[in-house]
Amino acid sequence: MTTKAAEKSDQQGRITMYTTTWCGFCRRLKTQLGRDGIEMVEVDIERDPKAAEFVMSVNGGNQTVPTLVIQTPDAGEVVLTNPSAKEVKRLIGA
């Protein structure tokens, strides 16, 4: 396994994106990260009430997407609302 492939493998499961089917910002971020081989688990808050509750709990009662939960080696769990691809890549060391 190459170093690049190992890094991509290590990232799997480290990013969860809370989204909706109609969210343009979500699609853009997913596409931008996908170009770099960064994978994530997507959770549609309109289909998962517990996910919607979580998103509201971290966004002042608002269902703001994309909301990402990133497991980082240094900072532990980090929650970001509508982050840039650059910010996500910085946090995961990509």
C-alpha positions, 0 to 999 in steps of 0.5 A: 500500500502506498503512503497516499493510499494508507493516508486515505485508508486512515481517513475512512470513518473519521469524517461524518457529514450531516446533509440533506439531498437538496443542499448545494453547499454539501454537494460542493464540499463532498465533490471538493473533498472527493477529488482528493480521495477524502471519504466521509459518511453522509447522514441525511438529517431529513431521514434521520431524526436523531441526526437532525437533533444532533445538528440542532444541538451544535448549531444553536437550534438550527438545522444547518448543513453541512455540519461535519464531525471530524475525528482528528489525531490531535484535537479529538472530535471537532464539529464544523458547520459549513467548513471550507475544503481547505479547513477540513483538509488541514484538520485531517492532515491531508 
